[in-house]
Amino acid sequence: MIAIMKRADAWTPQQQLVALRLYCRLPFGRLHRLNPQIIDAASRIGRTPSAVCKKACNFASLDPGQQRRGIRGLGNCSNADEQLWARFEADPEAVAAEMEQAWAAAKGEAEEGCGEPRPEEAEVIAPGAATEREQIVRVRRVQQFFRSAVLVSYESRCALSDIAVPELLTASHIIPWARDVKRRADPRNGLCLNALYDRAFDRGLITFDERLRVVVSQALRTVEAPALQREALIALEGRELRGPVRFMPDREALAWHRENMFRRAV
């Protein structure tokens, strides 16, 4: 378990991880000192709400997606902040696991029980230095981080239909979970889609072109296609993906999906 040190002049690595977690999991407009989540985090890591808010906001100055929107953060990033952001960009899965572990430690939580592996987890639980239980805990933490970061990026709305019912929304991986360990927690490898569009994307029935417009597979264009299939799926052709407020989808990942997942023919 990572120990959370009390306030010191310099931010500890664990405190930085908690601040980065807040940046990734909270809408930018809620990163302020009066937010109860900021206040709670500050009390747990021995910093003031204002300091936590400033540290979280500073990551915006390192985020290319925020820079494109004209949000520059506070411009007070330390070398340690830059190094942490660089690690997050290079290996989001590892840093996401560290962020969630740091937050669990800040709350004084013991490693949670995990029960038996779920079917989708079994294929990624591999023998190694860590126990199976530790690996399951890590997988679930990474999954939770990814879903939260992607939904926040898309303002909890489907990027194609604008549906805003959380129970119907999925954080869809562009490069599938099992294909690339490092991209499992990368919000840039994610899209917020409703359950139908997520399944269609996951099965290669829809994809996106270089201009982020929907391309529909010929496999859906059957003569006998019922009305719902025509209206909900085939009619998507050419619709532009609504961009997120942060963590723009990675163009190389989308190109990989077009080449490796998309079903061009029946």
MIDREN-926027 format. One line per 4 residues: their letters; for each residue x, y, z of N, C-alpha, C, O. Coordinates in steps of 0.05 Angstrom, whole numbers, plus 5000, padded with zeros to 4 digits. Example, Ala and Ser with C-alpha at 12.3 -4.5 7.8 and 13.67 -1.06 7.14 Angstrom:
BEGIN
as	5264,4886,5156,5246,4910,5156,5264,4934,5156,5285,4934,5169; 5257,4955,5142,5273,4979,5143,5258,5001,5157,5268,5023,5161;
END
This chain:
BEGIN
miai	5017,4976,5000,5000,5000,5000,5018,5025,5000,5038,5026,5014; 5010,5045,4984,5025,5070,4983,5018,5087,5007,4994,5092,5012; 5038,5097,5021,5033,5114,5044,5030,5143,5035,5045,5152,5018; 5010,5157,5046,5006,5185,5039,5018,5202,5061,5009,5201,5084;
mkra	5038,5218,5053,5052,5235,5073,5036,5260,5077,5021,5270,5060; 5039,5271,5101,5026,5296,5107,5040,5320,5094,5061,5317,5082; 5028,5343,5097,5038,5366,5082,5068,5371,5086,5078,5370,5109; 5081,5377,5064,5109,5385,5064,5112,5406,5044,5093,5411,5028;
dawt	5135,5420,5043,5138,5441,5023,5134,5431,4995,5121,5443,4978; 5147,5408,4989,5144,5396,4962,5122,5376,4962,5117,5362,4982; 5108,5374,4939,5087,5354,4936,5100,5326,4934,5120,5322,4920; 5089,5307,4949,5099,5280,4946,5088,5267,4921,5068,5277,4910;
pqqq	5101,5246,4911,5090,5232,4887,5061,5223,4891,5045,5223,4873; 5055,5214,4916,5028,5204,4921,5007,5227,4920,4985,5224,4909; 5015,5250,4931,4997,5273,4929,4993,5282,4900,4970,5289,4892; 5014,5281,4884,5011,5288,4856,4992,5268,4842,4976,5277,4825;
lval	4994,5243,4848,4977,5223,4836,4948,5228,4842,4930,5226,4825; 4942,5236,4867,4914,5242,4875,4905,5266,4859,4882,5267,4850; 4922,5287,4856,4914,5311,4841,4909,5304,4811,4890,5314,4799; 4926,5288,4799,4922,5280,4771,4897,5264,4768,4882,5267,4748;
rlyc	4891,5247,4787,4866,5232,4787,4842,5250,4787,4823,5246,4772; 4843,5271,4803,4821,5290,4804,4818,5304,4777,4796,5308,4767; 4840,5312,4765,4839,5325,4739,4826,5307,4718,4810,5316,4702; 4833,5281,4718,4822,5263,4698,4793,5256,4703,4778,5250,4684;
rlpf	4784,5257,4728,4758,5246,4735,4737,5267,4741,4714,5260,4747; 4744,5293,4741,4725,5314,4746,4723,5332,4722,4743,5338,4709; 4699,5342,4715,4696,5362,4694,4713,5387,4702,4716,5393,4725; 4724,5400,4682,4742,5422,4687,4728,5444,4704,4740,5456,4721;
grlh	4702,5448,4699,4688,5469,4714,4683,5463,4743,4675,5480,4758; 4688,5438,4751,4685,5430,4779,4711,5428,4794,4712,5420,4817; 4732,5436,4781,4758,5437,4794,4762,5464,4808,4777,5481,4800; 4748,5466,4831,4750,5491,4847,4750,5484,4876,4742,5462,4884;
rlnp	4759,5502,4893,4764,5496,4921,4739,5491,4937,4741,5481,4960; 4715,5497,4927,4690,5493,4942,4677,5466,4935,4657,5458,4947; 4688,5452,4915,4678,5426,4908,4682,5406,4931,4705,5404,4940; 4661,5393,4941,4665,5374,4963,4686,5353,4958,4699,5344,4976;
qiid	4688,5344,4933,4708,5324,4926,4736,5334,4929,4755,5320,4938; 4740,5360,4922,4766,5372,4925,4772,5376,4955,4795,5370,4964; 4753,5384,4970,4756,5388,4999,4763,5362,5012,4781,5360,5029; 4749,5340,5005,4754,5314,5016,4782,5305,5010,4796,5295,5027;
aasr	4790,5307,4984,4816,5298,4976,4838,5314,4991,4858,5303,5000; 4834,5340,4993,4854,5357,5007,4858,5348,5036,4880,5347,5046; 4835,5342,5050,4838,5334,5078,4852,5308,5081,4865,5303,5101; 4850,5291,5061,4862,5264,5063,4892,5264,5056,4906,5246,5065;
igrt	4901,5283,5041,4929,5283,5033,4945,5306,5047,4969,5310,5041; 4932,5321,5065,4946,5341,5080,4953,5366,5064,4973,5379,5069; 4935,5374,5046,4938,5399,5031,4913,5415,5033,4892,5405,5041; 4914,5441,5026,4890,5457,5027,4874,5452,5001,4885,5444,4981;
psav	4848,5457,5002,4831,5454,4978,4842,5472,4955,4842,5463,4932; 4851,5496,4962,4861,5514,4941,4886,5502,4927,4889,5503,4903; 4903,5490,4944,4928,5479,4933,4921,5455,4915,4933,5451,4894; 4903,5438,4924,4895,5414,4908,4882,5423,4882,4888,5412,4861;
ckka	4865,5443,4884,4852,5453,4860,4873,5464,4840,4872,5458,4816; 4892,5480,4850,4912,5491,4832,4929,5469,4820,4936,5470,4796; 4937,5449,4836,4953,5428,4825,4938,5412,4803,4949,5406,4783; 4913,5406,4808,4897,5392,4788,4894,5409,4763,4896,5398,4741;
cnfa	4888,5434,4766,4885,5452,4743,4910,5455,4727,4910,5458,4703; 4933,5453,4741,4958,5457,4726,4963,5435,4706,4977,5440,4686; 4951,5412,4710,4955,5390,4690,4942,5398,4663,4949,5387,4642; 4923,5417,4664,4911,5427,4639,4932,5439,4621,4930,5438,4596;
sldp	4952,5452,4632,4972,5465,4616,4990,5445,4602,5005,5452,4584; 4989,5420,4611,5004,5398,4599,4988,5381,4580,4998,5364,4566; 4961,5386,4580,4943,5370,4564,4938,5383,4537,4926,5404,4536; 4948,5371,4515,4944,5383,4489,4915,5388,4482,4908,5407,4468;
gqqr	4897,5370,4492,4868,5374,4486,4857,5399,4498,4842,5413,4486; 4866,5406,4522,4857,5431,4535,4870,5455,4522,4857,5476,4519; 4895,5452,4513,4908,5474,4500,4894,5482,4474,4892,5505,4468; 4884,5461,4460,4869,5467,4435,4843,5482,4441,4833,5497,4423;
rgir	4832,5479,4465,4808,5493,4472,4813,5520,4485,4795,5534,4493; 4839,5527,4487,4846,5553,4498,4848,5553,4528,4850,5574,4541; 4847,5529,4541,4850,5527,4570,4879,5521,4576,4890,5501,4568; 4892,5539,4590,4921,5537,4595,4929,5529,4623,4952,5527,4629;
glgn	4909,5525,4640,4917,5519,4668,4928,5543,4681,4924,5566,4672; 4943,5539,4702,4954,5561,4717,4983,5566,4711,4995,5585,4721; 4995,5549,4695,5022,5554,4687,5044,5551,4708,5066,5562,4705; 5038,5537,4730,5057,5534,4751,5067,5505,4754,5074,5496,4776;
csna	5067,5490,4732,5075,5462,4734,5104,5459,4742,5122,5474,4733; 5109,5440,4759,5137,5434,4767,5148,5413,4748,5134,5402,4732; 5174,5408,4750,5187,5387,4735,5174,5360,4741,5171,5343,4724; 5167,5356,4767,5155,5331,4775,5127,5328,4762,5120,5306,4754;
deql	5112,5350,4759,5086,5349,4745,5090,5340,4716,5076,5323,4706; 5110,5353,4703,5115,5346,4675,5124,5317,4672,5116,5304,4653; 5140,5308,4690,5149,5280,4689,5126,5260,4693,5124,5240,4680; 5107,5267,4712,5084,5250,4717,5066,5250,4692,5057,5228,4684;
warf	5061,5273,4680,5044,5274,4656,5057,5258,4634,5043,5244,4619; 5083,5260,4630,5097,5245,4609,5094,5215,4614,5090,5200,4595; 5096,5207,4639,5092,5178,4645,5063,5170,4639,5059,5148,4628; 5044,5187,4645,5016,5181,4640,5011,5178,4610,4996,5160,4602;
eadp	5023,5195,4594,5020,5193,4565,5033,5168,4554,5023,5156,4536; 5056,5160,4566,5071,5137,4556,5059,5111,4564,5060,5091,4550; 5048,5110,4589,5038,5085,4600,5014,5090,4617,5016,5089,4642; 4991,5097,4605,4967,5105,4621,4958,5083,4640,4948,5088,4662;
eava	4961,5058,4632,4951,5036,4649,4966,5035,4675,4954,5033,4696; 4993,5038,4674,5009,5036,4698,5003,5060,4716,5000,5057,4741; 5001,5084,4705,4996,5108,4721,4968,5108,4732,4964,5117,4754; 4949,5099,4716,4921,5097,4727,4920,5079,4751,4906,5085,4771;
aeme	4934,5056,4749,4934,5038,4772,4947,5052,4797,4937,5048,4819; 4968,5067,4792,4981,5082,4814,4962,5103,4826,4961,5106,4850; 4948,5117,4809,4929,5138,4818,4908,5125,4836,4902,5136,4857; 4896,5103,4827,4875,5091,4842,4886,5079,4868,4872,5079,4889;
qawa	4910,5068,4868,4922,5058,4892,4928,5081,4912,4924,5078,4936; 4938,5103,4901,4944,5126,4919,4919,5136,4932,4919,5143,4955; 4897,5137,4917,4872,5146,4928,4861,5127,4949,4850,5135,4970; 4863,5101,4943,4854,5081,4963,4870,5084,4989,4860,5082,5011;
aakg	4897,5089,4986,4913,5092,5010,4906,5118,5025,4906,5118,5049; 4900,5139,5010,4892,5164,5023,4867,5161,5039,4863,5173,5060; 4849,5144,5030,4824,5138,5044,4828,5118,5066,4809,5112,5081; 4852,5106,5068,4857,5086,5089,4844,5060,5083,4838,5045,5102;
eaee	4839,5054,5058,4825,5029,5051,4844,5007,5048,4866,5010,5036; 4837,4983,5058,4852,4959,5053,4846,4950,5025,4825,4958,5013; 4863,4933,5014,4857,4922,4987,4830,4908,4988,4825,4891,5005; 4812,4916,4970,4785,4905,4971,4785,4876,4962,4802,4867,4947;
gcge	4765,4861,4972,4761,4834,4963,4751,4835,4934,4739,4854,4925; 4757,4813,4919,4751,4814,4891,4735,4790,4882,4723,4791,4860; 4733,4769,4898,4718,4745,4889,4731,4732,4866,4755,4735,4860; 4715,4717,4851,4725,4702,4828,4727,4722,4804,4712,4741,4802;
prpe	4747,4716,4786,4749,4733,4762,4724,4732,4745,4712,4711,4742; 4717,4755,4735,4695,4757,4716,4704,4745,4689,4729,4745,4684; 4686,4737,4672,4695,4725,4646,4713,4744,4630,4733,4734,4619; 4707,4770,4630,4724,4788,4614,4751,4793,4627,4769,4803,4614;
eaev	4754,4786,4653,4779,4790,4667,4797,4765,4664,4822,4768,4665; 4785,4742,4661,4801,4717,4662,4823,4717,4641,4845,4707,4646; 4818,4728,4617,4837,4727,4596,4861,4746,4600,4881,4744,4587; 4858,4765,4619,4880,4784,4624,4894,4778,4651,4913,4793,4658;
iapg	4885,4758,4665,4898,4750,4690,4920,4730,4683,4914,4707,4677; 4944,4739,4684,4967,4722,4677,4984,4716,4701,4986,4732,4719; 4997,4692,4701,5015,4686,4723,5039,4705,4723,5048,4714,4702; 5050,4711,4747,5072,4729,4748,5078,4735,4777,5071,4720,4795;
aate	5092,4758,4781,5100,4765,4808,5076,4772,4826,5075,4764,4849; 5056,4785,4814,5032,4792,4830,5014,4768,4833,5013,4751,4815; 4999,4767,4854,4980,4746,4858,4956,4751,4840,4952,4773,4830; 4940,4730,4835,4916,4733,4819,4898,4755,4831,4886,4771,4816;
reqi	4895,4754,4857,4878,4774,4871,4887,4802,4866,4871,4820,4860; 4913,4807,4868,4924,4833,4863,4919,4842,4834,4914,4865,4829; 4922,4823,4816,4917,4830,4788,4888,4837,4783,4883,4856,4767; 4870,4823,4795,4841,4829,4791,4835,4856,4803,4821,4872,4790;
vrvr	4846,4862,4826,4842,4889,4838,4852,4911,4819,4839,4931,4815; 4876,4906,4808,4887,4926,4789,4870,4929,4765,4865,4952,4756; 4861,4907,4753,4844,4908,4729,4819,4924,4735,4811,4941,4719; 4806,4919,4757,4781,4933,4763,4785,4963,4769,4769,4979,4761;
rvqq	4807,4969,4782,4814,4997,4786,4818,5012,4759,4808,5034,4755; 4833,4999,4742,4839,5011,4716,4813,5014,4700,4809,5034,4687; 4795,4994,4700,4770,4996,4686,4753,5019,4697,4742,5034,4681; 4752,5022,4723,4737,5044,4735,4748,5071,4727,4733,5089,4721;
ffrs	4775,5073,4728,4787,5098,4720,4781,5105,4691,4773,5127,4685; 4783,5085,4673,4779,5090,4645,4750,5099,4640,4746,5118,4625; 4731,5085,4652,4703,5093,4647,4698,5121,4657,4686,5137,4642; 4707,5128,4681,4702,5154,4692,4716,5176,4675,4703,5196,4669;
avlv	4741,5171,4667,4755,5192,4651,4742,5196,4624,4741,5218,4615; 4733,5174,4611,4721,5177,4585,4694,5191,4587,4688,5209,4571; 4678,5183,4606,4651,5195,4608,4653,5225,4615,4638,5241,4605; 4672,5232,4633,4677,5260,4639,4686,5276,4614,4677,5298,4609;
syes	4703,5263,4598,4713,5277,4574,4690,5283,4555,4691,5303,4541; 4670,5265,4553,4648,5269,4535,4623,5280,4549,4601,5279,4539; 4627,5291,4573,4606,5304,4588,4582,5285,4593,4559,5294,4594; 4589,5260,4596,4569,5239,4602,4546,5238,4581,4523,5235,4588;
rcal	4554,5242,4556,4535,5240,4534,4547,5223,4511,4571,5225,4506; 4530,5207,4499,4539,5191,4476,4550,5210,4454,4536,5230,4448; 4573,5204,4443,4585,5222,4424,4572,5221,4396,4578,5237,4379; 4552,5203,4393,4537,5202,4367,4508,5208,4370,4495,5220,4352;
sdia	4496,5201,4393,4467,5204,4396,4459,5225,4417,4436,5234,4418; 4478,5234,4433,4474,5253,4455,4457,5241,4478,4449,5256,4496; 4452,5215,4478,4439,5202,4501,4456,5207,4526,4480,5204,4525; 4442,5215,4547,4456,5223,4572,4447,5206,4596,4446,5216,4618;
vpel	4440,5181,4591,4431,5163,4612,4455,5146,4620,4463,5129,4604; 4467,5150,4643,4492,5135,4650,4490,5105,4646,4509,5092,4638; 4466,5094,4653,4463,5065,4651,4464,5055,4622,4468,5031,4618; 4461,5073,4603,4462,5065,4575,4488,5073,4561,4491,5069,4537;
ltas	4507,5084,4576,4532,5093,4565,4555,5074,4571,4556,5062,4592; 4572,5072,4551,4596,5054,4554,4621,5070,4546,4621,5085,4527; 4642,5065,4561,4668,5076,4553,4680,5055,4534,4691,5035,4543; 4679,5060,4509,4687,5041,4488,4717,5043,4482,4727,5065,4478;
hiip	4731,5021,4483,4759,5021,4475,4761,5021,4445,4746,5006,4431; 4778,5038,4434,4783,5038,4405,4800,5014,4397,4792,4998,4381; 4824,5013,4409,4839,4988,4408,4830,4971,4431,4832,4980,4454; 4820,4947,4427,4808,4932,4448,4826,4927,4472,4850,4927,4470;
ward	4813,4923,4495,4826,4919,4521,4848,4898,4519,4870,4902,4529; 4842,4875,4506,4861,4853,4506,4884,4856,4487,4903,4841,4488; 4882,4876,4469,4902,4879,4448,4927,4895,4456,4949,4891,4446; 4923,4914,4475,4945,4932,4482,4943,4940,4511,4926,4956,4519;
vkrr	4960,4928,4528,4959,4933,4557,4961,4962,4563,4946,4973,4580; 4980,4976,4551,4985,5004,4558,4962,5022,4551,4959,5043,4563; 4945,5015,4531,4923,5032,4523,4898,5026,4538,4877,5039,4533; 4898,5007,4557,4874,5000,4571,4861,5023,4587,4837,5025,4589;
adpr	4878,5040,4598,4868,5062,4614,4871,5089,4601,4866,5110,4613; 4878,5089,4575,4884,5114,4561,4858,5126,4552,4844,5115,4534; 4849,5149,4563,4824,5162,4554,4824,5169,4525,4803,5171,4513; 4848,5172,4513,4849,5178,4484,4844,5153,4467,4840,5155,4443;
nglc	4843,5131,4480,4836,5105,4467,4807,5099,4473,4799,5076,4471; 4791,5119,4480,4763,5114,4488,4744,5133,4474,4750,5155,4466; 4719,5123,4471,4697,5138,4461,4673,5133,4480,4670,5111,4490; 4657,5153,4484,4632,5149,4500,4609,5144,4480,4601,5162,4466;
lnal	4599,5119,4481,4578,5111,4462,4556,5098,4478,4560,5086,4499; 4531,5100,4467,4510,5084,4480,4514,5055,4474,4530,5047,4458; 4499,5038,4488,4504,5009,4488,4502,4998,4460,4518,4980,4453; 4483,5007,4444,4480,4996,4416,4504,5004,4399,4515,4988,4385;
ydra	4512,5030,4400,4534,5039,4383,4560,5027,4393,4578,5022,4377; 4563,5023,4419,4587,5010,4430,4590,4982,4418,4611,4974,4410; 4568,4967,4418,4569,4939,4408,4575,4939,4378,4591,4923,4368; 4563,4958,4363,4568,4960,4335,4597,4967,4329,4610,4956,4311;
fdrg	4608,4985,4345,4636,4993,4342,4655,4970,4349,4674,4965,4335; 4648,4957,4371,4665,4935,4381,4666,4912,4361,4686,4898,4359; 4643,4908,4346,4641,4886,4327,4649,4894,4299,4647,4878,4280; 4659,4918,4296,4669,4927,4270,4647,4934,4250,4652,4934,4226;
litf	4622,4939,4260,4600,4946,4242,4599,4976,4236,4587,4984,4216; 4612,4992,4252,4616,5020,4246,4645,5027,4253,4657,5014,4270; 4655,5048,4241,4681,5058,4248,4681,5088,4241,4660,5099,4235; 4704,5101,4242,4706,5130,4237,4728,5135,4217,4749,5123,4218;
derl	4723,5154,4198,4743,5161,4179,4762,5181,4190,4761,5188,4214; 4780,5192,4173,4800,5211,4183,4788,5237,4193,4802,5251,4208; 4764,5243,4185,4751,5267,4194,4731,5262,4216,4714,5279,4222; 4733,5239,4229,4716,5231,4251,4687,5228,4243,4669,5234,4259;
rvvv	4682,5220,4218,4655,5215,4209,4650,5185,4208,4668,5169,4203; 4625,5177,4215,4618,5149,4216,4619,5136,4188,4609,5147,4169; 4630,5112,4188,4629,5095,4164,4614,5069,4172,4622,5057,4192; 4594,5062,4157,4577,5039,4164,4585,5015,4147,4588,5018,4123;
sqal	4588,4992,4159,4595,4968,4145,4573,4959,4126,4549,4962,4131; 4582,4947,4103,4563,4935,4085,4547,4912,4098,4525,4905,4088; 4558,4901,4119,4544,4879,4132,4517,4888,4144,4500,4871,4149; 4514,4914,4148,4488,4924,4159,4468,4931,4137,4445,4935,4142;
rtve	4478,4933,4112,4461,4943,4091,4447,4921,4076,4449,4918,4052; 4432,4905,4091,4417,4883,4080,4391,4893,4068,4379,4913,4078; 4381,4879,4048,4355,4887,4035,4333,4886,4055,4314,4902,4055; 4334,4866,4073,4312,4861,4092,4317,4876,4118,4303,4871,4138;
apal	4335,4895,4119,4340,4909,4144,4315,4922,4155,4302,4937,4141; 4308,4916,4180,4284,4927,4192,4288,4957,4197,4310,4968,4195; 4265,4971,4203,4266,5000,4205,4286,5009,4226,4300,5029,4221; 4287,4996,4249,4305,5005,4271,4334,5003,4261,4350,5021,4267;
qrea	4341,4982,4247,4368,4979,4237,4375,5001,4217,4397,5012,4218; 4356,5008,4200,4360,5030,4181,4363,5057,4195,4380,5073,4189; 4345,5062,4214,4344,5088,4227,4365,5092,4247,4376,5114,4250; 4372,5071,4262,4391,5074,4284,4420,5069,4276,4438,5079,4289;
lial	4424,5053,4255,4451,5046,4247,4459,5055,4219,4479,5069,4216; 4444,5046,4199,4452,5053,4172,4451,5084,4168,4468,5095,4154; 4432,5097,4181,4430,5126,4178,4453,5141,4192,4455,5165,4189; 4470,5127,4207,4493,5140,4219,4514,5148,4199,4531,5165,4205;
egre	4514,5136,4175,4534,5142,4155,4539,5172,4152,4521,5187,4147; 4564,5179,4156,4573,5207,4152,4569,5225,4176,4577,5248,4176; 4556,5215,4198,4552,5232,4221,4579,5237,4234,4595,5219,4237; 4583,5261,4243,4609,5268,4255,4609,5263,4285,4589,5269,4299;
lrgp	4630,5252,4294,4633,5247,4323,4634,5273,4338,4650,5291,4330; 4619,5276,4359,4621,5300,4376,4646,5298,4392,4649,5279,4408; 4664,5317,4390,4690,5315,4403,4687,5319,4433,4669,5332,4443; 4706,5307,4449,4706,5310,4478,4717,5337,4486,4729,5351,4470;
vrfm	4714,5344,4512,4725,5369,4522,4754,5365,4530,4768,5385,4535; 4763,5341,4532,4791,5335,4537,4796,5307,4526,4778,5292,4521; 4821,5300,4523,4829,5273,4514,4816,5266,4487,4800,5248,4485; 4823,5281,4466,4813,5275,4440,4821,5247,4431,4842,5237,4438;
pdre	4803,5233,4417,4809,5206,4409,4834,5205,4391,4838,5222,4374; 4851,5186,4396,4877,5183,4383,4872,5175,4354,4860,5154,4348; 4883,5190,4335,4879,5185,4306,4892,5158,4298,4881,5144,4281; 4915,5152,4310,4928,5127,4302,4911,5103,4312,4910,5082,4299;
alaw	4899,5106,4336,4882,5084,4346,4858,5080,4328,4850,5058,4322; 4846,5103,4319,4823,5101,4301,4831,5088,4274,4816,5073,4262; 4855,5095,4264,4864,5083,4239,4868,5053,4243,4862,5037,4225; 4878,5045,4267,4881,5016,4273,4854,5003,4272,4852,4980,4262;
hren	4834,5016,4284,4807,5004,4284,4796,5000,4255,4785,4979,4249; 4800,5020,4238,4791,5018,4211,4805,4994,4196,4792,4980,4181; 4830,4991,4202,4845,4970,4187,4842,4942,4199,4843,4922,4184; 4837,4941,4225,4837,4914,4238,4810,4905,4249,4807,4881,4253;
mfrr	4792,4923,4253,4766,4915,4265,4742,4919,4246,4723,4904,4247; 4744,4938,4228,4721,4945,4211,4715,4923,4191,4733,4913,4177; 4690,4916,4189,4681,4895,4170,4671,4910,4144,4649,4920,4143; 4689,4910,4124,4682,4924,4099,4662,4909,4082,4646,4922,4069;
av	4663,4883,4083,4645,4866,4067,4627,4850,4085,4632,4847,4109; 4606,4839,4072,4588,4821,4087,4602,4796,4095,4590,4778,4107;
END
